[in-house]
C-alpha cells in the first residue's frame, strides 16, 4: 500500500504541481524544467521527502519508461518535418553539403571552445573534476552539453511561428536534426573513450548478439521501407515496442545508456511507417504526464550542497559561453549562402536552446561518473536558463522586416520539449 501512496505523492509533487504552475503562469515557463526546479529546490532545502518514500519506486519506473519513449519519439521525428511549408522560400535553401557543413560548425564551434574553456577555467575549481574520469573526458562531456541544440523545442517553435518567419525556423530545424544525431553519437564515443581499452574487455556472447540485433533492426527497417511501405497499422504498432525494447536492451548490453539505443531504434524505423504514427501526441503525453517524475527525481538527486553561489555563477558563465559560441558559430559560417546577418543571428538564437536534450545528456553522463555533482548541478541550471531565454533572444535578433510574435511559441516550449 505504501508504494501506491508514495507514487501518488510523487505524482502530486512532480506532475500535478508543475502542470498547475504552468497553466497559472500562462505557460511562460517550459513545463519540462518546472519539475527539475522543484526537485532542485527540495534538494537545496534538504526537504525530508524521503520520509514519505520520494522518489518512489514506481514513480522511478514510470518516469524512466516515459523518457525512453521520449528518446524513441525523438528518433522517429528525424523523418518528420512539422509545419513545413514548401511554398515559402523567403530563406535561401542550402545544398546538402552546405547544410551538413553548417551543422558541423554550429555544433563543433561551441563544443571545441566550450571544452577548452571548461578544461582551463572550470575543472581546476573545487568539486568540478569527476573522480572516475580524466579531465579531458570531463571537459568534453561538459562541452557536448554546451553545444547541444534542443530539437524537440524547435519542432514546437516552428509550428508556432508566423508564416513569414517559418522558413527561418525550418532551416534551424534541419540543423538541429543533424546536431541531435551528432549528440547521441557523441555520447556513445565519450562513453567508449572513458572506458578506454577496458571497453572491449570481458565481452561475452550477449554483446555480439546486441550488435547483430541492431544490425538486424536496421536491415529490417531498410527492407520494409522499400518493399513493405504500406503495412497494416496494427503491424506498425506491433513493431514499435519490438524496436524500442530491442534497441534499449542492445545499447545496455554494449555498456551504453539505454536512451541511446531507444533513440537510434526510432531513427531506423521505416519512414513511411513513422508518418502514420501519432508521434507528437505520444511524445506530448509522455512529456506532460509521465516524464516529469524522471526530471523531478533528476533535480532531487542533485547534491544540494553542490549548488552553492559559486555554482550559480559558474552556471551563468556557461550560459554566456553557450549563447556566444552557438550564435557566433552560425554567424561566422551560415548554413546557407545568401542569409542576411539578422537571419543568421536568428538561427543561432534558436539553436542555442538546450531544452530536454541537454538535461537527458547530462543525466546520462553524470550517471556514468563522467560529470561531478557540481558540474551536473550547473548544467541543470544552464538548461533551465537557456530554454527560457530562447524566445526573447529570437525576438531580439531575428529580422524585423515582418513582425514576429513569439509569445505563443515561447510559452509553449514545454508542450513540445519531448526528448
N, C-alpha and C positions, 0 to 999 in steps of 0.2 A: 504493500500500500504506500510505503514512504517513497517508492520510486515514482508513483503516479503523482503524488503531492509535490515532490521535488521538481518533476518535469513541468507541472502546471505553474509552479512558482518561477521556474526558469523561463517559460514562455511569457509569463506576465512581465518580467523584468526586461527581457531582451527582444521580445517580438511585439507585444501589445504596447508597451510604453514607448518604444521608438516610433511605432506607427502613429500613436496619438500625437506625439510631438511633431512628427512630420506633417500630419494633417492640420493641427492647430496653427503651425507656423506657415501654413500655405505652401508647403514643400520648398521652403527656402533653404533647407539643409538636405543634402543627399541622404536618403534613407539607409544606404549601405554603411555610412560612417557613424550613424547615431548609436547603434549597439556597441560599437567599438568605444565611442566616447563614454558611454555609460559604464562599460567594463573598466576602462582606464580610471574613471573617477572612483569607482568602488575599490579598485586596486590601490590607488594612491591614498584613499581614506582608510585602508585596511578594514573595510567593512566585513563583519563576520558572516558573510554569505555561506561559507562552508558549513556553518552550523545548521543550515537548512538544506544541506546537500546540493549546493550550487557551486560549480557546474554539475548538473545532474547527469547520470549515466545515460539515460535515454535521450536527453537533450543533446549530449555529445554525439550520439549516434545519428540522430535526426539531422543535426547541423552538418555533420560530416557527409552524409549521403546527399544532402542538398547542394553542398559545394562541389561534390563530384558531378552532379547533374549540371551545375553552372559551368564547370570546366568543359563538360561534354557539349553543352549547347554553344559555348564559345567556339569550339572546333567546328560544329555544324554551321555556325554563322559565317565561316570563311567562304561558304558557297552562296551566300545571300547578299543582296545589295539593297538594303532597305531604303525606301524613299527616293530611289534613284530615278531621275527624270532625264532620259537620254535626249530629249528635245532641247535641253538647255545647255548651251556650250559657251557661256559667257566667260568661263575659265579655260585657258589653254589646256588641251588634253596632252598628257605626256606619252611618249613612247614607252614600251615595256622596259627597255634598258635604262631610260632616264628615271622612270618610276622606282626601279629597284635601286639605282644608284642614290636617288634622293632619300629613299627609306634607309639605306645603309648609313648615309651621312647623318640623318636625323636621329638614328639610334646610336651609331658609333661615336659621334661627337660627344654627347653627354656621357656615354659610358667611359670613354678614354679619359676625358677631362675630369669627370667626377671621381673615377677610380684613383687617378693621380692625386687629386686634392685630398681625398679621404686618406690615402696612404701617407701623405706628407703631414697633414694637419690634424686629422681626426683620430687615427689609430694610436698615436702616442698619448692621447688623453686617457685619463684613468677609466678603466672599465670598458673601453671600446674594443680592444683586441680580444677575440674569442679564444677560449682555452684550447680548443681542439681543431684549429685551422690556422694555416700560415697567414701572415699579414697580407700576402699577395692575394690569396683566395678571399680573405675577408674584405679587402678593398674592392676586388672585382664583384663580390656579392652585393655590396652597397652600391657600387657603380651601376650594376644592372638594374637595381631598384630605382635609381635616379633616372635612368634612361628610358624606362618602360612607358608606353602610352596605353591609355585605357580604351581599348576597342569597344567594349560594351557601352561605355558612356557616350562615345561618339556615334554609335548606332542610334541611340535615343536623340542625340542632339541634331543629327541630320534630319530626322523625322520632324523636328520642331522648328527648323529654320524657315524663314520666309523664302518664297520661291527665288528671289534674286540672289540669295546667299547659299542656296542649296548646292550648286555646283562646287563652291569652295569647300563646303563640308564633305562632299563626296570625294574630293581629291584627298582631303585629310583622312577620310575613312580608308581609302586604298592604301595609304602609307601605314595606317595603324594595323591593317590586316597583316602586312609584311612584318611590322615590328612585333606584333602579337606572336606570330610563329617563331620569330627570332628569340623572343623571350623564353619560350618553352625549350627551344634548342639550347639556349644559353644555360638554363637551369640544369639540363642534362649534362652539358660539358663541365659545368662547375662542380657538380657532384662527383663526376668521374675524376676530375682534376684533384679534388680534395682527398679522394681515396688513394690516388697515385697508383703504384703497381699493385697495391692490395685490392684494387677494384676487380681484378681478374682472378685473384686467389680464392680458392675454396669454392669455385663454381661447381655445380652439380648438374645432373640432367635437367633439373627444373629450369635453369637459366636458358639452356638450349631450347627447351620446349617453349619458353616465353618468347624467344626470338622467332621461332617457327610460327608461333601463334600470331605475332604482329605481322610477319610477312604474309601469312595466310589471310589475315583480315584485309590487308592492303590489296592482295591479288584478287580476293573475292569481291571487294568493292570495285576494283577496276573492271573485272569481268561483268559484274552486274550493271555498271554504268554503260557498257557497250551492248550487252545482249539481253538485259532484263530491266530496261528503263521504266516500263510501265507495270511494275509489280503491284499486286493487290495490296491495299492499305494494311490489311492485317499481317501480311508478310513483313512489311516495313516495320510495323510496330513490334513484331516478334523479334526482329533483328536488333532493335535498339538496345534492349538490356544485354543481349549477347555481346555486342560491340563494347558497351560501357564496362561490363564486368570483365570481359577478356582483356581489354586494354589496361584497365586498372590493375588487374592481377599480374599481367605481364611486366608492367613497369615496376611493381613492387618486388617481383622475383628478381629483377635485374638490379635491385638496390636503389631504384629511383623512387620518387614520390608518386603515389597513386594518381594524383591530379594530372601529372604529365601524361600518363597513359590514357586517362579519360579524355583529355584534350585531343590527343592525336587520334584516338578512336573515332571521335566525332569528325575530325578533319578528313578521314579516309573513307567515310561512308559515301555511297554514290550520290552525286549532287542532285540528280533527278529525283531521288528518294527524299532527300533533305527538304526540297522545296514543297513537298506535300505534308510535312510535319509542322505542327504549331510550335515552332522553336521559340518564338518570342513569348508566347503565353506560358509555356512551361518554365522558361527561364525567369520570367517576371514573378510567377507564383512562388518558385523556389527562393528567389531573392527576398521577397517581402515577408513570406510567412514561415519559411523553414530555415534558410541560411543565417538569419540574424543570430541564432543561438551559437553558430560557429564563430561569427565575428565578435559577438559579445564575450564568448569564452576566450577568444584571442586577446581581447583587451584586458580581460580579467586575469589572464596568465602573465601579463606584463609585470615585471618586478616593480612594485610601487616605489621602492626606494631608488630605483634607477631613473625614474622620471623626475629629476631634480631641475633646478633652474638652469644649470649648465646644459642639461639635455635639451631643454626647451630652446635655449639659444642655439645649440647645435642643429636642432630641427629647423629653425628659421634660416640658418646658414645653408642647410641642404635645400630648402625651398628656393632660395636665391640662386644657388648653383643649378638646380634643376630647370628653373624657368629661363635663366640667361643662356645656358648651354643649349637647351632644346630650341628656343626661338632663334638664337644666334646660328645654330647649325642649319635650320631651314632657310634662314635669310641669306646665309653665305652660299648655300647650294640649293636653290629652289627645285622642287620636284618636277617642274615643267618649264620649258622655255616660254618667255613672254609674260610671266607673272609680274604684277606690279609689286612694289615694295610692301604696300599695306596688305596685299593678298598673301604674300609670303609670311608677313608677321602674323596675320590672322590664322594661317595654317599652323604656324609654330605655337600659337597660343592654345589652339585646340589640342595639339599633340602633347603639350606639357602636362595635361591632366593625367593623374596617376590612377585614381579610382580603385576598383576592386583588384585590378591586376597586380598592383604593387603590394597590396595587403596580402594576397594569396602567395605571391613570390616571397615576400619577407617571412611569412609564416613557415613556408617550406624550408627556406634557408636557415631560419632560427631553429626549427625542429631538427635539422641535420647538424647543428652545432657550428654553423658557418657564420653566424651573427651572434654577437654578445647581447646580453639583456639591454644594455644601454643603447646599442645601435638599433635593436629591434624596436624599442620604445620610441626612439627618434624617427624611425621610418614610419611608424604608425601615425605619428603627428604630421609628418610630411604628407602622407596620403590624404589625411583629412583636410589640411590647408590647401594643397594643390587642387583637389577636386572642387572645393568651394570657390577658389579663385578663377576657375576656368571661364565662367560666364562673364564676369567683369573684365577679364583680360581680353577676351574676344571682342567685347563691345568697344574697348579702348583702342585696339589695334586693327580691327577689320576695316575694309574700305567703307567710306561714308557716302559714297555716291547714292546708295539706296539705304534708307534707314532700316536697321536691323533691330528686331525686338527679340531679345533672348530670355526674357523673364520666364516664359513658359518652359523653354528648353533648359535653362539653368535650374529652374525649380524642379524639373522632372528628372534630373540626373539620376536620382535614386531609383526611379521606376525602371530604368533601363540598364543600371550598372550591374550585370549578372556575372560572371567570371570573366 
